[in-house]
Amino acid sequence: MDYNWEMWSQFFQENWLVLLVALIVLFIVVRVVKTVIKWAIVAVIIIAIVVYSGYNLEDLENNFDEIKTMGSQVADTVKQEAIQAMVGEAEDAAYIQNDDGTFTITTNNLELNGKLGDNEVAVSYRGAPLGKWKIDETIQALIDQSKANG
């Protein structure tokens, strides 16, 4: 389909209220929801708006690879930000040894939870869980620095 400016202008004029409500809902979801689920909600809202604007299922199927690529790019970006936070916040990291053989490392933006002797830790970035990551050089450096911080 060939979308031109005139068609979009007409769509915005006819559906400004729906778009405004969707924008407000997106803003609230991004500000309030603290988990990775918020990005799924955002994606659903955006897809609903796109479908509402006149795309059909064939158009969505054709663009599915782009949407999938964009999702993985967002995930990679968040992971890169978390890794940069590990490097930048290592000096302020606090290490807590728990009685059950687990440990917790916290910084301003990160929280790592792991078990002594395991080769992976659960990582949360700005309150959003990012899953379990294998302990690599960057994570090991953060662990070592947080232990040295006392």
Backbone as a printed PyTorch tensor [residue, N CA C, xyz], in Angstrom:
tensor([[[  0.8380,  -1.1810,   0.0000],
         [  0.0000,   0.0000,   0.0000],
         [  0.8800,   1.2400,   0.0000]],

        [[  0.4450,   2.2270,  -0.7180],
         [  1.1860,   3.4740,  -0.7930],
         [  0.4800,   4.5010,   0.0780]],

        [[  1.1050,   4.8380,   1.2180],
         [  0.5270,   5.8190,   2.1310],
         [  1.1440,   7.1820,   1.8270]],

        [[  0.3220,   8.1550,   1.5500],
         [  0.8370,   9.4860,   1.3060],
         [  0.4180,  10.4170,   2.4400]],

        [[  0.9450,  11.6160,   2.4360],
         [  0.6890,  12.5520,   3.5140],
         [ -0.7820,  12.9230,   3.6080]],

        [[ -1.4500,  13.0770,   2.4790],
         [ -2.8720,  13.4590,   2.4780],
         [ -3.7270,  12.4000,   3.1810]],

        [[ -3.4200,  11.1450,   2.9160],
         [ -4.1690,  10.0550,   3.5530],
         [ -3.9420,  10.0690,   5.0670]],

        [[ -2.6750,  10.2720,   5.4890],
         [ -2.3630,  10.3120,   6.9180],
         [ -3.0120,  11.5190,   7.5790]],

        [[ -2.9830,  12.6480,   6.8920],
         [ -3.6010,  13.8540,   7.4310],
         [ -5.0950,  13.6360,   7.6740]],

        [[ -5.7450,  13.0200,   6.7230],
         [ -7.1830,  12.7380,   6.8600],
         [ -7.4120,  11.7600,   8.0160]],

        [[ -6.5650,  10.7430,   8.1240],
         [ -6.6960,   9.7810,   9.2070],
         [ -6.5570,  10.4720,  10.5640]],

        [[ -5.5440,  11.3450,  10.7130],
         [ -5.3480,  12.0600,  11.9740],
         [ -6.5330,  12.9550,  12.3050]],

        [[ -7.0800,  13.6150,  11.2970],
         [ -8.2260,  14.4880,  11.5270],
         [ -9.4520,  13.7050,  11.9690]],

        [[ -9.6490,  12.5450,  11.3910],
         [-10.8290,  11.7440,  11.7150],
         [-10.6870,  10.9820,  13.0280]],

        [[ -9.4680,  10.6570,  13.4170],
         [ -9.2600,   9.7750,  14.5640],
         [ -8.3790,  10.3940,  15.6380]],

        [[ -8.3560,  11.7030,  15.7550],
         [ -7.4640,  12.3660,  16.7020],
         [ -7.7460,  11.9680,  18.1390]],

        [[ -9.0230,  11.7440,  18.4600],
         [ -9.3630,  11.3900,  19.8340],
         [ -8.8220,  10.0040,  20.1980]],

        [[ -8.9780,   9.0430,  19.3040],
         [ -8.4710,   7.6880,  19.5460],
         [ -6.9510,   7.7230,  19.6830]],

        [[ -6.2860,   8.4800,  18.8210],
         [ -4.8300,   8.5870,  18.8740],
         [ -4.3700,   9.2610,  20.1630]],

        [[ -5.0890,  10.2740,  20.6000],
         [ -4.7590,  10.9560,  21.8440],
         [ -4.8850,  10.0110,  23.0400]],

        [[ -5.9720,   9.2600,  23.0780],
         [ -6.1770,   8.2900,  24.1650],
         [ -5.0670,   7.2340,  24.1430]],

        [[ -4.7160,   6.7360,  22.9470],
         [ -3.6450,   5.7410,  22.8390],
         [ -2.3200,   6.3180,  23.3140]],

        [[ -2.0480,   7.5560,  22.9740],
         [ -0.8150,   8.2060,  23.4060],
         [ -0.7710,   8.3550,  24.9250]],

        [[ -1.8820,   8.7320,  25.5180],
         [ -1.9480,   8.8630,  26.9810],
         [ -1.7540,   7.5030,  27.6460]],

        [[ -2.3860,   6.4670,  27.1120],
         [ -2.2360,   5.1110,  27.6640],
         [ -0.7800,   4.6650,  27.5440]],

        [[ -0.1550,   4.9290,  26.3920],
         [  1.2570,   4.5700,  26.2220],
         [  2.1240,   5.2830,  27.2470]],

        [[  1.8830,   6.5580,  27.4530],
         [  2.6510,   7.3280,  28.4150],
         [  2.4990,   6.7430,  29.8220]],

        [[  1.2730,   6.4160,  30.1990],
         [  1.0190,   5.8610,  31.5330],
         [  1.7010,   4.5080,  31.6860]],

        [[  1.6090,   3.6570,  30.6640],
         [  2.2210,   2.3270,  30.7290],
         [  3.7300,   2.4510,  30.8850]],

        [[  4.3650,   3.3220,  30.0920],
         [  5.8120,   3.4650,  30.1530],
         [  6.2550,   4.0420,  31.4980]],

        [[  5.4810,   4.9520,  32.0710],
         [  5.8360,   5.5880,  33.3420],
         [  5.5350,   4.7110,  34.5520]],

        [[  4.4340,   3.9350,  34.5170],
         [  3.9700,   3.2260,  35.7010],
         [  4.4730,   1.7890,  35.7520]],

        [[  4.3470,   1.0600,  34.6740],
         [  4.7060,  -0.3500,  34.6730],
         [  6.2270,  -0.4690,  34.6710]],

        [[  6.7690,  -1.2620,  35.5890],
         [  8.2100,  -1.3500,  35.7770],
         [  8.8170,  -2.6480,  35.2460]],

        [[  8.0520,  -3.4700,  34.5890],
         [  8.5930,  -4.7410,  34.1200],
         [  8.7530,  -4.7360,  32.6110]],

        [[  9.3610,  -5.7760,  32.1140],
         [  9.5480,  -5.9120,  30.6740],
         [  8.1990,  -6.0700,  29.9800]],

        [[  7.1740,  -6.4760,  30.7110],
         [  5.8260,  -6.6230,  30.1660],
         [  5.3530,  -5.3100,  29.5580]],

        [[  5.8290,  -4.1750,  30.0780],
         [  5.3530,  -2.8940,  29.5600],
         [  5.6490,  -2.7720,  28.0730]],

        [[  6.7640,  -3.3360,  27.6100],
         [  7.0860,  -3.2310,  26.1860],
         [  6.1500,  -4.0960,  25.3610]],

        [[  5.6780,  -5.2010,  25.9260],
         [  4.6770,  -6.0080,  25.2340],
         [  3.3610,  -5.2360,  25.1230]],

        [[  2.9910,  -4.5430,  26.2000],
         [  1.7680,  -3.7370,  26.1820],
         [  1.9010,  -2.6150,  25.1710]],

        [[  3.0500,  -1.9570,  25.1470],
         [  3.2900,  -0.8770,  24.1800],
         [  3.1770,  -1.4220,  22.7600]],

        [[  3.7830,  -2.5870,  22.5030],
         [  3.7210,  -3.1840,  21.1670],
         [  2.2840,  -3.4970,  20.7700]],

        [[  1.4930,  -4.0310,  21.6980],
         [  0.0900,  -4.3500,  21.4030],
         [ -0.6890,  -3.0800,  21.0570]],

        [[ -0.4560,  -2.0090,  21.8130],
         [ -1.1630,  -0.7600,  21.5440],
         [ -0.7680,  -0.2070,  20.1740]],

        [[  0.5190,  -0.2280,  19.8670],
         [  0.9730,   0.2840,  18.5740],
         [  0.4210,  -0.5580,  17.4370]],

        [[  0.4290,  -1.8650,  17.5960],
         [ -0.1250,  -2.7360,  16.5550],
         [ -1.6160,  -2.4810,  16.3840]],

        [[ -2.3230,  -2.2700,  17.5040],
         [ -3.7610,  -1.9760,  17.4080],
         [ -4.0070,  -0.6790,  16.6480]],

        [[ -3.1900,   0.3340,  16.9000],
         [ -3.3330,   1.6070,  16.1770],
         [ -3.0410,   1.4100,  14.6910]],

        [[ -1.9960,   0.6420,  14.3910],
         [ -1.6480,   0.3970,  12.9890],
         [ -2.7780,  -0.3390,  12.2850]],

        [[ -3.3240,  -1.3630,  12.9460],
         [ -4.4370,  -2.1100,  12.3570],
         [ -5.6430,  -1.1880,  12.1700]],

        [[ -5.8920,  -0.3590,  13.1580],
         [ -7.0070,   0.5770,  13.1080],
         [ -6.8320,   1.5930,  11.9780]],

        [[ -5.5850,   1.9160,  11.6540],
         [ -5.3230,   2.9150,  10.6130],
         [ -5.5440,   2.3870,   9.2060]],

        [[ -5.7370,   1.1030,   9.0520],
         [ -6.0580,   0.6000,   7.7240],
         [ -5.1460,  -0.4860,   7.2040]],

        [[ -4.1020,  -0.8180,   7.9390],
         [ -3.2850,  -1.9450,   7.5150],
         [ -4.1290,  -3.2130,   7.5900]],

        [[ -3.8550,  -4.1410,   6.7090],
         [ -4.5220,  -5.4240,   6.8190],
         [ -3.5070,  -6.4760,   7.2590]],

        [[ -3.9670,  -7.6980,   7.4300],
         [ -3.0800,  -8.7450,   7.9510],
         [ -1.9090,  -9.0250,   7.0190]],

        [[ -2.1070,  -8.9010,   5.6980],
         [ -0.9960,  -9.1250,   4.7780],
         [  0.1060,  -8.1050,   5.0010]],

        [[ -0.2790,  -6.8540,   5.2130],
         [  0.7100,  -5.8140,   5.4780],
         [  1.4670,  -6.1150,   6.7670]],

        [[  0.7410,  -6.5640,   7.8000],
         [  1.3900,  -6.8930,   9.0750],
         [  2.3370,  -8.0760,   8.9230]],

        [[  1.9240,  -9.0950,   8.1460],
         [  2.7910, -10.2410,   7.9340],
         [  4.0560,  -9.8310,   7.1930]],

        [[  3.8870,  -8.9290,   6.2120],
         [  5.0490,  -8.4580,   5.4590],
         [  5.9950,  -7.6680,   6.3500]],

        [[  5.4590,  -6.9740,   7.3380],
         [  6.2790,  -6.1480,   8.2150],
         [  6.6590,  -6.8630,   9.5110]],

        [[  6.2430,  -8.1210,   9.6810],
         [  6.5020,  -8.8520,  10.9140],
         [  7.9970,  -8.9810,  11.1860]],

        [[  8.7740,  -9.2320,  10.1190],
         [ 10.2210,  -9.3610,  10.3090],
         [ 10.8210,  -8.0600,  10.8160]],

        [[ 10.3230,  -6.9270,  10.3140],
         [ 10.8060,  -5.6330,  10.7860],
         [ 10.4540,  -5.4340,  12.2530]],

        [[  9.2430,  -5.8120,  12.6460],
         [  8.8050,  -5.6730,  14.0380],
         [  9.6520,  -6.5670,  14.9340]],

        [[  9.9150,  -7.7910,  14.4710],
         [ 10.7340,  -8.7240,  15.2410],
         [ 12.1610,  -8.1860,  15.3930]],

        [[ 12.7000,  -7.6340,  14.3270],
         [ 14.0380,  -7.0560,  14.3680],
         [ 14.0820,  -5.8830,  15.3350]],

        [[ 13.0410,  -5.0430,  15.2890],
         [ 12.9820,  -3.8900,  16.1790],
         [ 12.9220,  -4.3510,  17.6380]],

        [[ 12.1550,  -5.3970,  17.9250],
         [ 12.0710,  -5.9260,  19.2900],
         [ 13.4130,  -6.4320,  19.7830]],

        [[ 14.1320,  -7.1390,  18.9280],
         [ 15.4470,  -7.6360,  19.3470],
         [ 16.4400,  -6.4870,  19.4970]],

        [[ 16.2870,  -5.4310,  18.6850],
         [ 17.1570,  -4.2660,  18.8320],
         [ 16.8990,  -3.5690,  20.1680]],

        [[ 15.6300,  -3.4780,  20.5600],
         [ 15.2880,  -2.8760,  21.8580],
         [ 15.8990,  -3.7090,  22.9780]],

        [[ 15.7590,  -5.0270,  22.8980],
         [ 16.3220,  -5.9080,  23.9270],
         [ 17.8410,  -5.7740,  23.9790]],

        [[ 18.4850,  -5.7030,  22.8200],
         [ 19.9360,  -5.5390,  22.7830],
         [ 20.3590,  -4.2000,  23.3740]],

        [[ 19.5860,  -3.1620,  23.0810],
         [ 19.8930,  -1.8340,  23.6130],
         [ 19.7980,  -1.8280,  25.1310]],

        [[ 18.7430,  -2.4330,  25.6740],
         [ 18.5880,  -2.5040,  27.1290],
         [ 19.7330,  -3.3040,  27.7410]],

        [[ 20.1100,  -4.3890,  27.0920],
         [ 21.2160,  -5.2070,  27.6060],
         [ 22.5140,  -4.4000,  27.5810]],

        [[ 22.7550,  -3.6440,  26.5120],
         [ 23.9530,  -2.8150,  26.4320],
         [ 23.9610,  -1.7440,  27.5260]],

        [[ 22.7770,  -1.1340,  27.7690],
         [ 22.6850,  -0.1380,  28.8360],
         [ 22.9950,  -0.7650,  30.1910]],

        [[ 22.4990,  -1.9810,  30.4050],
         [ 22.7760,  -2.6700,  31.6680],
         [ 24.2610,  -2.9740,  31.8060]],

        [[ 24.8890,  -3.3880,  30.7260],
         [ 26.3240,  -3.6870,  30.7690],
         [ 27.1250,  -2.4100,  31.0330]],

        [[ 26.7210,  -1.3130,  30.3900],
         [ 27.4020,  -0.0410,  30.6290],
         [ 27.2080,   0.4060,  32.0770]],

        [[ 26.0180,   0.1470,  32.6180],
         [ 25.7730,   0.4900,  34.0230],
         [ 26.6610,  -0.3510,  34.9300]],

        [[ 26.8790,  -1.6210,  34.5760],
         [ 27.7610,  -2.4700,  35.3800],
         [ 29.1620,  -1.8850,  35.4390]],

        [[ 29.6300,  -1.4280,  34.2950],
         [ 30.9780,  -0.8700,  34.2380],
         [ 31.0280,   0.4690,  34.9740]],

        [[ 30.0370,   1.3250,  34.7310],
         [ 30.0530,   2.6670,  35.2920],
         [ 29.7080,   2.7520,  36.7630]],

        [[ 28.9660,   1.7870,  37.2780],
         [ 28.5030,   1.8520,  38.6560],
         [ 29.2060,   0.8630,  39.5800]],

        [[ 30.2500,   0.2310,  39.0840],
         [ 30.9370,  -0.8000,  39.8750],
         [ 31.5200,  -0.2300,  41.1630]],

        [[ 31.9920,   1.0030,  41.1180],
         [ 32.6030,   1.5950,  42.3110],
         [ 31.6030,   1.7950,  43.4410]],

        [[ 30.3150,   1.9310,  43.0980],
         [ 29.2740,   2.1520,  44.1030],
         [ 28.4850,   0.8830,  44.4210]],

        [[ 28.8810,  -0.2420,  43.8690],
         [ 28.1290,  -1.4800,  44.0400],
         [ 28.2310,  -2.0010,  45.4650]],

        [[ 27.1070,  -2.4750,  45.9840],
         [ 27.0620,  -3.0490,  47.3310],
         [ 26.8470,  -4.5580,  47.2220]],

        [[ 27.6570,  -5.3160,  47.9430],
         [ 27.5940,  -6.7810,  47.9330],
         [ 26.9970,  -7.2530,  49.2460]],

        [[ 25.9660,  -8.0870,  49.1500],
         [ 25.3380,  -8.6480,  50.3460],
         [ 25.3940, -10.1670,  50.2330]],

        [[ 26.0190, -10.8040,  51.2290],
         [ 26.0870, -12.2660,  51.3000],
         [ 24.9250, -12.7360,  52.1630]],

        [[ 24.0450, -13.5480,  51.6100],
         [ 22.8970, -14.0520,  52.3490],
         [ 23.2430, -15.3740,  53.0290]],

        [[ 22.4960, -15.7230,  54.0690],
         [ 22.7660, -16.9390,  54.8430],
         [ 22.5300, -18.2200,  54.0470]],

        [[ 21.6890, -18.1540,  53.0340],
         [ 21.3440, -19.3550,  52.2640],
         [ 22.3140, -19.6410,  51.1220]],

        [[ 23.4530, -18.9540,  51.0750],
         [ 24.4490, -19.1980,  50.0320],
         [ 24.2370, -18.3650,  48.7790]],

        [[ 23.3250, -17.4380,  48.8380],
         [ 23.1010, -16.5540,  47.6950],
         [ 23.7140, -15.1900,  47.9900]],

        [[ 23.8220, -14.3880,  46.9410],
         [ 24.3290, -13.0330,  47.1110],
         [ 23.4930, -12.0670,  46.2790]],

        [[ 23.5360, -10.8130,  46.6850],
         [ 22.8430,  -9.7530,  45.9750],
         [ 23.8070,  -8.5970,  45.8030]],

        [[ 23.8740,  -8.0920,  44.5850],
         [ 24.6880,  -6.9180,  44.2930],
         [ 23.7390,  -5.8340,  43.8050]],

        [[ 23.8270,  -4.6550,  44.4030],
         [ 22.9540,  -3.5520,  43.9930],
         [ 23.7860,  -2.3210,  43.6630]],

        [[ 23.3240,  -1.6080,  42.6440],
         [ 23.8580,  -0.2940,  42.2860],
         [ 22.6430,   0.6130,  42.1170]],

        [[ 22.8660,   1.8120,  41.6370],
         [ 21.7410,   2.7270,  41.4220],
         [ 20.7130,   2.1720,  40.4440]],

        [[ 21.1720,   1.4720,  39.4060],
         [ 20.2680,   0.9940,  38.3610],
         [ 20.1780,  -0.5190,  38.2340]],

        [[ 21.0710,  -1.2380,  38.8870],
         [ 21.1480,  -2.6860,  38.6960],
         [ 20.9280,  -3.4490,  39.9870]],

        [[ 20.4530,  -4.6790,  39.8160],
         [ 20.4370,  -5.6350,  40.9110],
         [ 20.7730,  -6.9910,  40.3170]],

        [[ 21.7700,  -7.6470,  40.8870],
         [ 22.1650,  -8.9850,  40.4750],
         [ 21.9540,  -9.9200,  41.6510]],

        [[ 21.3280, -11.0570,  41.3790],
         [ 21.1070, -12.0780,  42.3980],
         [ 21.6850, -13.3790,  41.8710]],

        [[ 22.4780, -14.0150,  42.7050],
         [ 23.0740, -15.2720,  42.2820],
         [ 23.3580, -16.1620,  43.4640]],

        [[ 23.8390, -17.3400,  43.1490],
         [ 24.2090, -18.3120,  44.1770],
         [ 25.6980, -18.5830,  44.0320]],

        [[ 26.3830, -18.6220,  45.1570],
         [ 27.8200, -18.8740,  45.1210],
         [ 28.1040, -20.1850,  44.3870]],

        [[ 29.0390, -20.1210,  43.4490],
         [ 29.4160, -21.3060,  42.6930],
         [ 28.6570, -21.4810,  41.3860]],

        [[ 27.5370, -20.7920,  41.2110],
         [ 26.8030, -20.8790,  39.9430],
         [ 27.5090, -20.0330,  38.8930]],

        [[ 27.1990, -20.3360,  37.6220],
         [ 27.8300, -19.5690,  36.5480],
         [ 26.8640, -18.5780,  35.8960]],

        [[ 25.7400, -18.2840,  36.5890],
         [ 24.8200, -17.2770,  36.0670],
         [ 24.1520, -16.5220,  37.2100]],

        [[ 23.6860, -15.3110,  36.8740],
         [ 23.0180, -14.4520,  37.8530],
         [ 21.7380, -13.9110,  37.2260]],

        [[ 20.7730, -13.5950,  38.0840],
         [ 19.5450, -12.9400,  37.6320],
         [ 19.8150, -11.4380,  37.6380]],

        [[ 19.5360, -10.7820,  36.5160],
         [ 19.8420,  -9.3660,  36.3610],
         [ 18.5440,  -8.5710,  36.2330]],

        [[ 18.4630,  -7.4820,  37.0060],
         [ 17.3560,  -6.5260,  36.8740],
         [ 17.9710,  -5.1640,  36.6060]],

        [[ 17.4180,  -4.4630,  35.6310],
         [ 17.9090,  -3.1370,  35.2740],
         [ 16.7840,  -2.1410,  35.4500]],

        [[ 16.9740,  -1.1960,  36.3560],
         [ 15.9770,  -0.1870,  36.6840],
         [ 14.6450,  -0.8300,  37.0920]],

        [[ 14.7430,  -1.9080,  37.8220],
         [ 13.5690,  -2.5990,  38.3310],
         [ 12.9460,  -3.5980,  37.3690]],

        [[ 13.4250,  -3.6490,  36.1340],
         [ 12.8670,  -4.5700,  35.1430],
         [ 13.7640,  -5.8040,  35.0330]],

        [[ 13.1950,  -6.9900,  35.2820],
         [ 14.0090,  -8.2000,  35.1840],
         [ 14.4410,  -8.4630,  33.7410]],

        [[ 15.7320,  -8.7410,  33.5580],
         [ 16.2710,  -9.0220,  32.2300],
         [ 16.6010, -10.4930,  32.0390]],

        [[ 16.3250, -11.3060,  33.0430],
         [ 16.5710, -12.7370,  32.9260],
         [ 17.8850, -13.1440,  33.5610]],

        [[ 18.2550, -14.3890,  33.3290],
         [ 19.5010, -14.9320,  33.8690],
         [ 20.5790, -14.7790,  32.8130]],

        [[ 21.7080, -14.2590,  33.2570],
         [ 22.8550, -14.0630,  32.3750],
         [ 24.0140, -14.9020,  32.8630]],

        [[ 24.7810, -15.4460,  31.9300],
         [ 26.0010, -16.1610,  32.2800],
         [ 27.0120, -15.1450,  32.8140]],

        [[ 27.7750, -15.5660,  33.7880],
         [ 28.7890, -14.6780,  34.3740],
         [ 29.9510, -14.5770,  33.3960]],

        [[ 30.0910, -13.4030,  32.7930],
         [ 31.1970, -13.1340,  31.8800],
         [ 32.2050, -12.2280,  32.5840]],

        [[ 33.1620, -11.6840,  31.8380],
         [ 34.2050, -10.8460,  32.4300],
         [ 33.6190,  -9.5960,  33.0730]],

        [[ 32.6330,  -8.9750,  32.4260],
         [ 32.0380,  -7.7400,  32.9450],
         [ 31.3070,  -8.0000,  34.2520]],

        [[ 30.5040,  -9.0530,  34.2910],
         [ 29.7480,  -9.3750,  35.5040],
         [ 30.7060,  -9.7940,  36.6200]],

        [[ 31.7360, -10.5780,  36.2790],
         [ 32.7070, -10.9960,  37.2930],
         [ 33.4440,  -9.7910,  37.8550]],

        [[ 33.7550,  -8.8180,  36.9870],
         [ 34.4230,  -7.5990,  37.4600],
         [ 33.5120,  -6.8310,  38.4200]],

        [[ 32.2200,  -6.7750,  38.1380],
         [ 31.2820,  -6.1160,  39.0360],
         [ 31.1980,  -6.8470,  40.3740]],

        [[ 31.1700,  -8.1790,  40.3270],
         [ 31.1300,  -8.9730,  41.5630],
         [ 32.3760,  -8.6960,  42.3920]],

        [[ 33.5330,  -8.7590,  41.7510],
         [ 34.7940,  -8.5520,  42.4650],
         [ 34.8640,  -7.1460,  43.0540]],

        [[ 34.4650,  -6.1420,  42.2720],
         [ 34.5120,  -4.7530,  42.7550],
         [ 33.5520,  -4.5420,  43.9140]],

        [[ 32.3300,  -5.1490,  43.8050],
         [ 31.3660,  -4.9760,  44.8990],
         [ 31.8630,  -5.6430,  46.1940]],

        [[ 32.5560,  -6.7770,  46.0600],
         [ 33.1340,  -7.4100,  47.2530],
         [ 34.2220,  -6.5270,  47.8430]],

        [[ 35.0170,  -5.9070,  46.9740],
         [ 36.0930,  -5.0420,  47.4590],
         [ 35.5330,  -3.7880,  48.1200]],

        [[ 34.3740,  -3.3450,  47.6750],
         [ 33.7420,  -2.1490,  48.2640],
         [ 33.3320,  -2.4020,  49.7040]],

        [[ 33.1290,  -3.6790,  50.0180],
         [ 32.8090,  -4.0360,  51.3920],
         [ 31.4060,  -3.8590,  51.7060]]])
